[in-house]
């Protein structure tokens, strides 16, 4: 089963719904859950953020994909 949670607004509950769904499927028994937030902005290095909340609910390590937009002169926070 694959489930995608989408939303265009900020603070509309995407993380909450995803975490509840991941936790519920995992606790229901026998389900292996991988829950990811592929892009997250505004989170300082070392902070949990939404990706950490979702990963904790799914009981797996937080997966982080650092994106750099060097062609625009933009780098991930904390890098030079």
N, C-alpha and C positions, 0 to 999 in steps of 0.2 A: 504494500500500500504506500502511496506517496501522497502527501498533503502539502499544499503550498498556501501560506497565509500572506495575503497581499493587502496593502492599504496605502493610500497616497497622503494621508494626513499624519501630522506629528501628534503623539499622545492620544491616539485613538484606541489603543489596547492590543496592538499586534503582538507585542512581547508577552503580555499577560495571557492572551489566548494561546499563543504558541507554547509557553511554559506549562500552562494547565493541560493542554492536549498531550504534550510530551510526557509529563508526569503521570497523567491518567493512563496512557497506553503502556508505559513502563510498569506501573503498579498493577495493572489489570492482569498481568501474568504472561510471561513468555514472549513479550514483544521487545525486540532490540530497536532502540530509537536513536536516530542521528538527527539532531536539530541544529540548524545553522542559521546564522545571520551573515550572509556573504559580504555585505557592505554596511559599515557603521561609521559615522562621522562624529566628531566632537568628543571622543573618549581619549583621555590622556593615557599614556603608556603606564601599565601597571594597574589601571582601574578595571573593574569588572565589566561595566557596561551591559547592554542588552544581550550581547553574545555570551557573556559569562552567565547571566541569569538563565538563558535558554539552555546552555550546555549543562548547568547544574541540574536543571529539571529533568534533562535526558540522561543524567548520570554518566557523562563523558567529559573529557578535558575540553577546554575552550579551544576552538580552532580559529586562528587569526591569519588572515591573508593581507599582508601589507601591500598597499597599492601606492605607487609613486607616479605622479604626473609630471615627470621631469621636462617633458616637452612644453609644459606650461609654466615651468619654474616652481612647481609645487612639489613638496616632499612630505612623507609621513611625519607626524609630530615626533620630535625628539631626534630627528636625523638631520644631517646637513648636506 
